[in-house]
Amino acid sequence: MNLNVLKINGLKHSGTSSKVEPYSDGNGLFLLVHPSSAKTWQLRYTFQGKRGKIKVGDRPYSWVRI
């Protein structure tokens, strides 16, 4: 599922748990929706047989129209 601005802005945390809800954009890129409804990007990767995660960006996701 490729995420676009309309899909991302429509995502809300379900509120049924206190866990982060991930939404995949493909190739290891995920948008994480936190219980506070803040959204952050995460890249999951494998390097030399070991899995890792990298937070992408230093601020929660926000859409700014120019």
CHARMM-style PDB file with segment names, atoms N, HN, CA, C and O in Angstrom:
ATOM      1  N   MET     1       0.849  -1.171   0.000  1.00  0.00      PROA
ATOM      2  CA  MET     1       0.000   0.000   0.000  1.00  0.00      PROA
ATOM      3  C   MET     1       0.894   1.232   0.000  1.00  0.00      PROA
ATOM      4  O   MET     1       1.631   1.456   0.960  1.00  0.00      PROA
ATOM      5  N   ASN     2       0.843   2.018  -1.036  1.00  0.00      PROA
ATOM      6  HN  ASN     2       0.244   1.836  -1.816  1.00  0.00      PROA
ATOM      7  CA  ASN     2       1.595   3.264  -1.054  1.00  0.00      PROA
ATOM      8  C   ASN     2       0.809   4.332  -0.323  1.00  0.00      PROA
ATOM      9  O   ASN     2      -0.383   4.524  -0.563  1.00  0.00      PROA
ATOM     10  N   LEU     3       1.484   5.015   0.559  1.00  0.00      PROA
ATOM     11  HN  LEU     3       2.453   4.859   0.754  1.00  0.00      PROA
ATOM     12  CA  LEU     3       0.838   6.077   1.320  1.00  0.00      PROA
ATOM     13  C   LEU     3       0.954   7.393   0.557  1.00  0.00      PROA
ATOM     14  O   LEU     3       1.986   7.684  -0.048  1.00  0.00      PROA
ATOM     15  N   ASN     4      -0.102   8.171   0.592  1.00  0.00      PROA
ATOM     16  HN  ASN     4      -0.941   7.934   1.083  1.00  0.00      PROA
ATOM     17  CA  ASN     4      -0.056   9.520   0.035  1.00  0.00      PROA
ATOM     18  C   ASN     4      -0.596  10.476   1.097  1.00  0.00      PROA
ATOM     19  O   ASN     4      -1.025  10.046   2.168  1.00  0.00      PROA
ATOM     20  N   VAL     5      -0.574  11.749   0.801  1.00  0.00      PROA
ATOM     21  HN  VAL     5      -0.226  12.098  -0.069  1.00  0.00      PROA
ATOM     22  CA  VAL     5      -0.945  12.757   1.789  1.00  0.00      PROA
ATOM     23  C   VAL     5      -2.370  12.545   2.298  1.00  0.00      PROA
ATOM     24  O   VAL     5      -2.618  12.675   3.497  1.00  0.00      PROA
ATOM     25  N   LEU     6      -3.300  12.226   1.415  1.00  0.00      PROA
ATOM     26  HN  LEU     6      -3.099  12.120   0.442  1.00  0.00      PROA
ATOM     27  CA  LEU     6      -4.687  12.040   1.854  1.00  0.00      PROA
ATOM     28  C   LEU     6      -4.825  10.847   2.798  1.00  0.00      PROA
ATOM     29  O   LEU     6      -5.531  10.923   3.804  1.00  0.00      PROA
ATOM     30  N   LYS     7      -4.142   9.735   2.465  1.00  0.00      PROA
ATOM     31  HN  LYS     7      -3.569   9.674   1.648  1.00  0.00      PROA
ATOM     32  CA  LYS     7      -4.209   8.563   3.341  1.00  0.00      PROA
ATOM     33  C   LYS     7      -3.562   8.843   4.688  1.00  0.00      PROA
ATOM     34  O   LYS     7      -4.102   8.481   5.733  1.00  0.00      PROA
ATOM     35  N   ILE     8      -2.396   9.495   4.657  1.00  0.00      PROA
ATOM     36  HN  ILE     8      -1.957   9.790   3.808  1.00  0.00      PROA
ATOM     37  CA  ILE     8      -1.666   9.776   5.895  1.00  0.00      PROA
ATOM     38  C   ILE     8      -2.469  10.690   6.805  1.00  0.00      PROA
ATOM     39  O   ILE     8      -2.564  10.435   8.006  1.00  0.00      PROA
ATOM     40  N   ASN     9      -3.043  11.741   6.261  1.00  0.00      PROA
ATOM     41  HN  ASN     9      -2.966  11.949   5.286  1.00  0.00      PROA
ATOM     42  CA  ASN     9      -3.815  12.675   7.083  1.00  0.00      PROA
ATOM     43  C   ASN     9      -5.065  12.025   7.660  1.00  0.00      PROA
ATOM     44  O   ASN     9      -5.568  12.470   8.692  1.00  0.00      PROA
ATOM     45  N   GLY    10      -5.575  10.983   7.016  1.00  0.00      PROA
ATOM     46  HN  GLY    10      -5.166  10.621   6.178  1.00  0.00      PROA
ATOM     47  CA  GLY    10      -6.761  10.292   7.500  1.00  0.00      PROA
ATOM     48  C   GLY    10      -6.472   9.230   8.549  1.00  0.00      PROA
ATOM     49  O   GLY    10      -7.399   8.713   9.172  1.00  0.00      PROA
ATOM     50  N   LEU    11      -5.200   8.894   8.756  1.00  0.00      PROA
ATOM     51  HN  LEU    11      -4.447   9.314   8.250  1.00  0.00      PROA
ATOM     52  CA  LEU    11      -4.861   7.858   9.728  1.00  0.00      PROA
ATOM     53  C   LEU    11      -4.973   8.381  11.152  1.00  0.00      PROA
ATOM     54  O   LEU    11      -4.484   9.466  11.466  1.00  0.00      PROA
ATOM     55  N   LYS    12      -5.608   7.616  11.993  1.00  0.00      PROA
ATOM     56  HN  LYS    12      -6.006   6.734  11.738  1.00  0.00      PROA
ATOM     57  CA  LYS    12      -5.746   7.921  13.414  1.00  0.00      PROA
ATOM     58  C   LYS    12      -5.415   6.655  14.189  1.00  0.00      PROA
ATOM     59  O   LYS    12      -5.584   5.548  13.678  1.00  0.00      PROA
ATOM     60  N   HSD    13      -4.951   6.811  15.404  1.00  0.00      PROA
ATOM     61  HN  HSD    13      -4.814   7.711  15.820  1.00  0.00      PROA
ATOM     62  CA  HSD    13      -4.705   5.659  16.268  1.00  0.00      PROA
ATOM     63  C   HSD    13      -6.049   5.076  16.668  1.00  0.00      PROA
ATOM     64  O   HSD    13      -6.987   5.815  16.967  1.00  0.00      PROA
ATOM     65  N   SER    14      -6.144   3.753  16.675  1.00  0.00      PROA
ATOM     66  HN  SER    14      -5.382   3.152  16.432  1.00  0.00      PROA
ATOM     67  CA  SER    14      -7.433   3.106  16.965  1.00  0.00      PROA
ATOM     68  C   SER    14      -7.885   3.319  18.402  1.00  0.00      PROA
ATOM     69  O   SER    14      -9.081   3.290  18.691  1.00  0.00      PROA
ATOM     70  N   GLY    15      -6.922   3.536  19.310  1.00  0.00      PROA
ATOM     71  HN  GLY    15      -5.950   3.559  19.075  1.00  0.00      PROA
ATOM     72  CA  GLY    15      -7.280   3.756  20.705  1.00  0.00      PROA
ATOM     73  C   GLY    15      -7.547   2.491  21.485  1.00  0.00      PROA
ATOM     74  O   GLY    15      -7.839   2.557  22.679  1.00  0.00      PROA
ATOM     75  N   THR    16      -7.454   1.326  20.837  1.00  0.00      PROA
ATOM     76  HN  THR    16      -7.216   1.272  19.867  1.00  0.00      PROA
ATOM     77  CA  THR    16      -7.720   0.075  21.532  1.00  0.00      PROA
ATOM     78  C   THR    16      -6.510  -0.445  22.292  1.00  0.00      PROA
ATOM     79  O   THR    16      -6.645  -1.332  23.135  1.00  0.00      PROA
ATOM     80  N   SER    17      -5.335   0.091  22.006  1.00  0.00      PROA
ATOM     81  HN  SER    17      -5.225   0.812  21.321  1.00  0.00      PROA
ATOM     82  CA  SER    17      -4.131  -0.349  22.717  1.00  0.00      PROA
ATOM     83  C   SER    17      -3.195   0.839  22.906  1.00  0.00      PROA
ATOM     84  O   SER    17      -3.391   1.909  22.329  1.00  0.00      PROA
ATOM     85  N   SER    18      -2.183   0.624  23.721  1.00  0.00      PROA
ATOM     86  HN  SER    18      -2.024  -0.245  24.190  1.00  0.00      PROA
ATOM     87  CA  SER    18      -1.206   1.689  23.950  1.00  0.00      PROA
ATOM     88  C   SER    18       0.023   1.504  23.068  1.00  0.00      PROA
ATOM     89  O   SER    18       1.034   2.178  23.267  1.00  0.00      PROA
ATOM     90  N   LYS    19      -0.053   0.594  22.092  1.00  0.00      PROA
ATOM     91  HN  LYS    19      -0.874   0.047  21.930  1.00  0.00      PROA
ATOM     92  CA  LYS    19       1.073   0.322  21.205  1.00  0.00      PROA
ATOM     93  C   LYS    19       1.017   1.217  19.971  1.00  0.00      PROA
ATOM     94  O   LYS    19      -0.035   1.730  19.590  1.00  0.00      PROA
ATOM     95  N   VAL    20       2.181   1.384  19.368  1.00  0.00      PROA
ATOM     96  HN  VAL    20       3.036   0.967  19.678  1.00  0.00      PROA
ATOM     97  CA  VAL    20       2.297   2.136  18.119  1.00  0.00      PROA
ATOM     98  C   VAL    20       1.745   1.280  16.984  1.00  0.00      PROA
ATOM     99  O   VAL    20       1.989   0.074  16.944  1.00  0.00      PROA
ATOM    100  N   GLU    21       1.005   1.890  16.066  1.00  0.00      PROA
ATOM    101  HN  GLU    21       0.807   2.870  16.098  1.00  0.00      PROA
ATOM    102  CA  GLU    21       0.441   1.163  14.933  1.00  0.00      PROA
ATOM    103  C   GLU    21       1.228   1.503  13.670  1.00  0.00      PROA
ATOM    104  O   GLU    21       1.250   2.662  13.255  1.00  0.00      PROA
ATOM    105  N   PRO    22       1.885   0.498  13.042  1.00  0.00      PROA
ATOM    106  CA  PRO    22       2.673   0.767  11.838  1.00  0.00      PROA
ATOM    107  C   PRO    22       1.841   0.605  10.561  1.00  0.00      PROA
ATOM    108  O   PRO    22       0.986  -0.275  10.464  1.00  0.00      PROA
ATOM    109  N   TYR    23       2.116   1.479   9.587  1.00  0.00      PROA
ATOM    110  HN  TYR    23       2.811   2.193   9.666  1.00  0.00      PROA
ATOM    111  CA  TYR    23       1.512   1.391   8.257  1.00  0.00      PROA
ATOM    112  C   TYR    23       2.642   1.394   7.242  1.00  0.00      PROA
ATOM    113  O   TYR    23       3.451   2.321   7.214  1.00  0.00      PROA
ATOM    114  N   SER    24       2.703   0.357   6.404  1.00  0.00      PROA
ATOM    115  HN  SER    24       2.046  -0.396   6.427  1.00  0.00      PROA
ATOM    116  CA  SER    24       3.812   0.184   5.480  1.00  0.00      PROA
ATOM    117  C   SER    24       3.628   1.015   4.212  1.00  0.00      PROA
ATOM    118  O   SER    24       2.527   1.126   3.674  1.00  0.00      PROA
ATOM    119  N   ASP    25       4.740   1.596   3.750  1.00  0.00      PROA
ATOM    120  HN  ASP    25       5.635   1.505   4.187  1.00  0.00      PROA
ATOM    121  CA  ASP    25       4.766   2.279   2.465  1.00  0.00      PROA
ATOM    122  C   ASP    25       5.557   1.463   1.448  1.00  0.00      PROA
ATOM    123  O   ASP    25       5.665   1.860   0.287  1.00  0.00      PROA
ATOM    124  N   GLY    26       6.094   0.360   1.859  1.00  0.00      PROA
ATOM    125  HN  GLY    26       6.006   0.037   2.802  1.00  0.00      PROA
ATOM    126  CA  GLY    26       6.851  -0.525   0.991  1.00  0.00      PROA
ATOM    127  C   GLY    26       8.350  -0.377   1.182  1.00  0.00      PROA
ATOM    128  O   GLY    26       8.837   0.681   1.582  1.00  0.00      PROA
ATOM    129  N   ASN    27       9.085  -1.465   0.887  1.00  0.00      PROA
ATOM    130  HN  ASN    27       8.690  -2.324   0.562  1.00  0.00      PROA
ATOM    131  CA  ASN    27      10.547  -1.499   0.962  1.00  0.00      PROA
ATOM    132  C   ASN    27      11.092  -1.097   2.329  1.00  0.00      PROA
ATOM    133  O   ASN    27      12.148  -0.469   2.409  1.00  0.00      PROA
ATOM    134  N   GLY    28      10.398  -1.443   3.389  1.00  0.00      PROA
ATOM    135  HN  GLY    28       9.540  -1.953   3.324  1.00  0.00      PROA
ATOM    136  CA  GLY    28      10.890  -1.213   4.734  1.00  0.00      PROA
ATOM    137  C   GLY    28      10.564   0.136   5.338  1.00  0.00      PROA
ATOM    138  O   GLY    28      10.948   0.402   6.477  1.00  0.00      PROA
ATOM    139  N   LEU    29       9.862   1.001   4.609  1.00  0.00      PROA
ATOM    140  HN  LEU    29       9.549   0.785   3.684  1.00  0.00      PROA
ATOM    141  CA  LEU    29       9.500   2.314   5.141  1.00  0.00      PROA
ATOM    142  C   LEU    29       8.118   2.230   5.781  1.00  0.00      PROA
ATOM    143  O   LEU    29       7.157   1.781   5.156  1.00  0.00      PROA
ATOM    144  N   PHE    30       8.031   2.669   7.045  1.00  0.00      PROA
ATOM    145  HN  PHE    30       8.811   3.033   7.553  1.00  0.00      PROA
ATOM    146  CA  PHE    30       6.777   2.595   7.794  1.00  0.00      PROA
ATOM    147  C   PHE    30       6.429   3.956   8.371  1.00  0.00      PROA
ATOM    148  O   PHE    30       7.312   4.723   8.757  1.00  0.00      PROA
ATOM    149  N   LEU    31       5.146   4.247   8.426  1.00  0.00      PROA
ATOM    150  HN  LEU    31       4.429   3.625   8.112  1.00  0.00      PROA
ATOM    151  CA  LEU    31       4.638   5.399   9.145  1.00  0.00      PROA
ATOM    152  C   LEU    31       4.062   4.862  10.449  1.00  0.00      PROA
ATOM    153  O   LEU    31       3.152   4.033  10.431  1.00  0.00      PROA
ATOM    154  N   LEU    32       4.584   5.329  11.574  1.00  0.00      PROA
ATOM    155  HN  LEU    32       5.323   6.003  11.588  1.00  0.00      PROA
ATOM    156  CA  LEU    32       4.126   4.870  12.875  1.00  0.00      PROA
ATOM    157  C   LEU    32       3.132   5.875  13.441  1.00  0.00      PROA
ATOM    158  O   LEU    32       3.425   7.068  13.519  1.00  0.00      PROA
ATOM    159  N   VAL    33       1.961   5.395  13.835  1.00  0.00      PROA
ATOM    160  HN  VAL    33       1.723   4.425  13.773  1.00  0.00      PROA
ATOM    161  CA  VAL    33       0.948   6.246  14.451  1.00  0.00      PROA
ATOM    162  C   VAL    33       0.944   5.928  15.946  1.00  0.00      PROA
ATOM    163  O   VAL    33       0.602   4.817  16.352  1.00  0.00      PROA
ATOM    164  N   HSD    34       1.323   6.902  16.751  1.00  0.00      PROA
ATOM    165  HN  HSD    34       1.601   7.805  16.421  1.00  0.00      PROA
ATOM    166  CA  HSD    34       1.425   6.742  18.197  1.00  0.00      PROA
ATOM    167  C   HSD    34       0.060   6.956  18.855  1.00  0.00      PROA
ATOM    168  O   HSD    34      -0.834   7.538  18.240  1.00  0.00      PROA
ATOM    169  N   PRO    35      -0.111   6.491  20.103  1.00  0.00      PROA
ATOM    170  CA  PRO    35      -1.398   6.675  20.799  1.00  0.00      PROA
ATOM    171  C   PRO    35      -1.837   8.137  20.879  1.00  0.00      PROA
ATOM    172  O   PRO    35      -3.034   8.413  20.964  1.00  0.00      PROA
ATOM    173  N   SER    36      -0.893   9.072  20.852  1.00  0.00      PROA
ATOM    174  HN  SER    36       0.079   8.848  20.783  1.00  0.00      PROA
ATOM    175  CA  SER    36      -1.239  10.496  20.875  1.00  0.00      PROA
ATOM    176  C   SER    36      -1.632  10.990  19.480  1.00  0.00      PROA
ATOM    177  O   SER    36      -1.911  12.175  19.297  1.00  0.00      PROA
ATOM    178  N   SER    37      -1.655  10.085  18.499  1.00  0.00      PROA
ATOM    179  HN  SER    37      -1.429   9.122  18.648  1.00  0.00      PROA
ATOM    180  CA  SER    37      -1.926  10.346  17.085  1.00  0.00      PROA
ATOM    181  C   SER    37      -0.795  11.092  16.395  1.00  0.00      PROA
ATOM    182  O   SER    37      -0.965  11.545  15.263  1.00  0.00      PROA
ATOM    183  N   ALA    38       0.365  11.233  17.050  1.00  0.00      PROA
ATOM    184  HN  ALA    38       0.504  10.865  17.970  1.00  0.00      PROA
ATOM    185  CA  ALA    38       1.560  11.755  16.381  1.00  0.00      PROA
ATOM    186  C   ALA    38       2.024  10.697  15.386  1.00  0.00      PROA
ATOM    187  O   ALA    38       1.852   9.502  15.629  1.00  0.00      PROA
ATOM    188  N   LYS    39       2.606  11.120  14.275  1.00  0.00      PROA
ATOM    189  HN  LYS    39       2.746  12.091  14.077  1.00  0.00      PROA
ATOM    190  CA  LYS    39       3.052  10.211  13.220  1.00  0.00      PROA
ATOM    191  C   LYS    39       4.532  10.423  12.965  1.00  0.00      PROA
ATOM    192  O   LYS    39       4.983  11.556  12.796  1.00  0.00      PROA
ATOM    193  N   THR    40       5.294   9.322  12.937  1.00  0.00      PROA
ATOM    194  HN  THR    40       4.927   8.402  13.074  1.00  0.00      PROA
ATOM    195  CA  THR    40       6.717   9.391  12.644  1.00  0.00      PROA
ATOM    196  C   THR    40       7.069   8.318  11.619  1.00  0.00      PROA
ATOM    197  O   THR    40       6.377   7.306  11.507  1.00  0.00      PROA
ATOM    198  N   TRP    41       8.155   8.545  10.869  1.00  0.00      PROA
ATOM    199  HN  TRP    41       8.718   9.366  10.960  1.00  0.00      PROA
ATOM    200  CA  TRP    41       8.629   7.597   9.876  1.00  0.00      PROA
ATOM    201  C   TRP    41       9.712   6.718  10.476  1.00  0.00      PROA
ATOM    202  O   TRP    41      10.503   7.162  11.308  1.00  0.00      PROA
ATOM    203  N   GLN    42       9.736   5.452  10.039  1.00  0.00      PROA
ATOM    204  HN  GLN    42       9.093   5.091   9.364  1.00  0.00      PROA
ATOM    205  CA  GLN    42      10.760   4.516  10.477  1.00  0.00      PROA
ATOM    206  C   GLN    42      11.179   3.670   9.283  1.00  0.00      PROA
ATOM    207  O   GLN    42      10.334   3.204   8.518  1.00  0.00      PROA
ATOM    208  N   LEU    43      12.487   3.473   9.124  1.00  0.00      PROA
ATOM    209  HN  LEU    43      13.173   3.852   9.745  1.00  0.00      PROA
ATOM    210  CA  LEU    43      13.019   2.612   8.077  1.00  0.00      PROA
ATOM    211  C   LEU    43      13.563   1.361   8.737  1.00  0.00      PROA
ATOM    212  O   LEU    43      14.422   1.442   9.615  1.00  0.00      PROA
ATOM    213  N   ARG    44      13.066   0.201   8.318  1.00  0.00      PROA
ATOM    214  HN  ARG    44      12.369   0.135   7.604  1.00  0.00      PROA
ATOM    215  CA  ARG    44      13.541  -1.081   8.831  1.00  0.00      PROA
ATOM    216  C   ARG    44      14.443  -1.688   7.763  1.00  0.00      PROA
ATOM    217  O   ARG    44      14.090  -1.707   6.584  1.00  0.00      PROA
ATOM    218  N   TYR    45      15.607  -2.184   8.176  1.00  0.00      PROA
ATOM    219  HN  TYR    45      15.894  -2.169   9.134  1.00  0.00      PROA
ATOM    220  CA  TYR    45      16.589  -2.673   7.215  1.00  0.00      PROA
ATOM    221  C   TYR    45      17.283  -3.924   7.740  1.00  0.00      PROA
ATOM    222  O   TYR    45      17.183  -4.259   8.921  1.00  0.00      PROA
ATOM    223  N   THR    46      17.995  -4.613   6.832  1.00  0.00      PROA
ATOM    224  HN  THR    46      18.076  -4.341   5.873  1.00  0.00      PROA
ATOM    225  CA  THR    46      18.849  -5.737   7.186  1.00  0.00      PROA
ATOM    226  C   THR    46      20.226  -5.465   6.609  1.00  0.00      PROA
ATOM    227  O   THR    46      20.358  -5.175   5.420  1.00  0.00      PROA
ATOM    228  N   PHE    47      21.259  -5.558   7.449  1.00  0.00      PROA
ATOM    229  HN  PHE    47      21.151  -5.793   8.415  1.00  0.00      PROA
ATOM    230  CA  PHE    47      22.634  -5.332   7.019  1.00  0.00      PROA
ATOM    231  C   PHE    47      23.500  -6.422   7.613  1.00  0.00      PROA
ATOM    232  O   PHE    47      23.554  -6.588   8.831  1.00  0.00      PROA
ATOM    233  N   GLN    48      24.174  -7.162   6.757  1.00  0.00      PROA
ATOM    234  HN  GLN    48      24.130  -7.027   5.767  1.00  0.00      PROA
ATOM    235  CA  GLN    48      25.023  -8.279   7.153  1.00  0.00      PROA
ATOM    236  C   GLN    48      24.281  -9.255   8.061  1.00  0.00      PROA
ATOM    237  O   GLN    48      24.820  -9.734   9.059  1.00  0.00      PROA
ATOM    238  N   GLY    49      23.041  -9.535   7.696  1.00  0.00      PROA
ATOM    239  HN  GLY    49      22.603  -9.146   6.886  1.00  0.00      PROA
ATOM    240  CA  GLY    49      22.242 -10.518   8.410  1.00  0.00      PROA
ATOM    241  C   GLY    49      21.611 -10.037   9.710  1.00  0.00      PROA
ATOM    242  O   GLY    49      20.939 -10.808  10.395  1.00  0.00      PROA
ATOM    243  N   LYS    50      21.820  -8.772  10.053  1.00  0.00      PROA
ATOM    244  HN  LYS    50      22.366  -8.145   9.496  1.00  0.00      PROA
ATOM    245  CA  LYS    50      21.227  -8.233  11.285  1.00  0.00      PROA
ATOM    246  C   LYS    50      20.175  -7.199  10.933  1.00  0.00      PROA
ATOM    247  O   LYS    50      20.363  -6.375  10.039  1.00  0.00      PROA
ATOM    248  N   ARG    51      19.054  -7.259  11.660  1.00  0.00      PROA
ATOM    249  HN  ARG    51      18.901  -7.929  12.387  1.00  0.00      PROA
ATOM    250  CA  ARG    51      17.960  -6.312  11.429  1.00  0.00      PROA
ATOM    251  C   ARG    51      18.159  -5.052  12.253  1.00  0.00      PROA
ATOM    252  O   ARG    51      18.713  -5.087  13.352  1.00  0.00      PROA
ATOM    253  N   GLY    52      17.701  -3.952  11.705  1.00  0.00      PROA
ATOM    254  HN  GLY    52      17.251  -3.924  10.812  1.00  0.00      PROA
ATOM    255  CA  GLY    52      17.795  -2.697  12.423  1.00  0.00      PROA
ATOM    256  C   GLY    52      16.649  -1.771  12.057  1.00  0.00      PROA
ATOM    257  O   GLY    52      15.894  -2.032  11.121  1.00  0.00      PROA
ATOM    258  N   LYS    53      16.532  -0.684  12.811  1.00  0.00      PROA
ATOM    259  HN  LYS    53      17.146  -0.471  13.571  1.00  0.00      PROA
ATOM    260  CA  LYS    53      15.500   0.324  12.578  1.00  0.00      PROA
ATOM    261  C   LYS    53      16.139   1.689  12.694  1.00  0.00      PROA
ATOM    262  O   LYS    53      17.016   1.907  13.531  1.00  0.00      PROA
ATOM    263  N   ILE    54      15.696   2.613  11.850  1.00  0.00      PROA
ATOM    264  HN  ILE    54      14.984   2.436  11.170  1.00  0.00      PROA
ATOM    265  CA  ILE    54      16.166   3.989  11.902  1.00  0.00      PROA
ATOM    266  C   ILE    54      14.951   4.899  11.885  1.00  0.00      PROA
ATOM    267  O   ILE    54      14.073   4.758  11.033  1.00  0.00      PROA
ATOM    268  N   LYS    55      14.901   5.830  12.822  1.00  0.00      PROA
ATOM    269  HN  LYS    55      15.614   5.944  13.513  1.00  0.00      PROA
ATOM    270  CA  LYS    55      13.860   6.858  12.803  1.00  0.00      PROA
ATOM    271  C   LYS    55      14.271   7.880  11.751  1.00  0.00      PROA
ATOM    272  O   LYS    55      15.407   8.356  11.754  1.00  0.00      PROA
ATOM    273  N   VAL    56      13.362   8.214  10.862  1.00  0.00      PROA
ATOM    274  HN  VAL    56      12.440   7.827  10.859  1.00  0.00      PROA
ATOM    275  CA  VAL    56      13.653   9.151   9.782  1.00  0.00      PROA
ATOM    276  C   VAL    56      13.085  10.508  10.163  1.00  0.00      PROA
ATOM    277  O   VAL    56      11.879  10.640  10.375  1.00  0.00      PROA
ATOM    278  N   GLY    57      13.938  11.510  10.250  1.00  0.00      PROA
ATOM    279  HN  GLY    57      14.917  11.403  10.077  1.00  0.00      PROA
ATOM    280  CA  GLY    57      13.500  12.844  10.622  1.00  0.00      PROA
ATOM    281  C   GLY    57      13.575  13.049  12.122  1.00  0.00      PROA
ATOM    282  O   GLY    57      13.663  12.094  12.894  1.00  0.00      PROA
ATOM    283  N   ASP    58      13.540  14.301  12.519  1.00  0.00      PROA
ATOM    284  HN  ASP    58      13.469  15.077  11.892  1.00  0.00      PROA
ATOM    285  CA  ASP    58      13.646  14.608  13.939  1.00  0.00      PROA
ATOM    286  C   ASP    58      12.366  15.201  14.513  1.00  0.00      PROA
ATOM    287  O   ASP    58      12.327  15.580  15.683  1.00  0.00      PROA
ATOM    288  N   ARG    59      11.327  15.284  13.700  1.00  0.00      PROA
ATOM    289  HN  ARG    59      11.360  14.976  12.749  1.00  0.00      PROA
ATOM    290  CA  ARG    59      10.043  15.825  14.153  1.00  0.00      PROA
ATOM    291  C   ARG    59       8.923  14.901  13.710  1.00  0.00      PROA
ATOM    292  O   ARG    59       9.088  14.159  12.742  1.00  0.00      PROA
ATOM    293  N   PRO    60       7.786  14.930  14.396  1.00  0.00      PROA
ATOM    294  CA  PRO    60       6.630  14.158  13.920  1.00  0.00      PROA
ATOM    295  C   PRO    60       6.183  14.633  12.540  1.00  0.00      PROA
ATOM    296  O   PRO    60       6.421  15.779  12.158  1.00  0.00      PROA
ATOM    297  N   TYR    61       5.530  13.736  11.800  1.00  0.00      PROA
ATOM    298  HN  TYR    61       5.336  12.806  12.110  1.00  0.00      PROA
ATOM    299  CA  TYR    61       5.043  14.063  10.460  1.00  0.00      PROA
ATOM    300  C   TYR    61       4.015  15.176  10.536  1.00  0.00      PROA
ATOM    301  O   TYR    61       3.123  15.156  11.384  1.00  0.00      PROA
ATOM    302  N   SER    62       4.144  16.126   9.661  1.00  0.00      PROA
ATOM    303  HN  SER    62       4.869  16.142   8.972  1.00  0.00      PROA
ATOM    304  CA  SER    62       3.112  17.157   9.504  1.00  0.00      PROA
ATOM    305  C   SER    62       3.128  17.576   8.044  1.00  0.00      PROA
ATOM    306  O   SER    62       4.174  17.552   7.395  1.00  0.00      PROA
ATOM    307  N   TRP    63       2.000  17.947   7.546  1.00  0.00      PROA
ATOM    308  HN  TRP    63       1.151  17.967   8.073  1.00  0.00      PROA
ATOM    309  CA  TRP    63       1.868  18.366   6.156  1.00  0.00      PROA
ATOM    310  C   TRP    63       1.712  19.872   6.129  1.00  0.00      PROA
ATOM    311  O   TRP    63       0.837  20.434   6.789  1.00  0.00      PROA
ATOM    312  N   VAL    64       2.561  20.509   5.368  1.00  0.00      PROA
ATOM    313  HN  VAL    64       3.272  20.053   4.832  1.00  0.00      PROA
ATOM    314  CA  VAL    64       2.521  21.968   5.258  1.00  0.00      PROA
ATOM    315  C   VAL    64       2.248  22.313   3.805  1.00  0.00      PROA
ATOM    316  O   VAL    64       2.987  21.891   2.916  1.00  0.00      PROA
ATOM    317  N   ARG    65       1.209  23.065   3.559  1.00  0.00      PROA
ATOM    318  HN  ARG    65       0.608  23.408   4.281  1.00  0.00      PROA
ATOM    319  CA  ARG    65       0.906  23.499   2.200  1.00  0.00      PROA
ATOM    320  C   ARG    65       1.620  24.795   1.905  1.00  0.00      PROA
ATOM    321  O   ARG    65       1.624  25.718   2.719  1.00  0.00      PROA
ATOM    322  N   ILE    66       2.218  24.856   0.746  1.00  0.00      PROA
ATOM    323  HN  ILE    66       2.214  24.105   0.084  1.00  0.00      PROA
ATOM    324  CA  ILE    66       2.937  26.077   0.355  1.00  0.00      PROA
ATOM    325  C   ILE    66       2.194  26.777  -0.759  1.00  0.00      PROA
ATOM    326  OT1 ILE    66       2.634  27.825  -1.232  1.00  0.00      PROA
TER     327      ILE     66
END
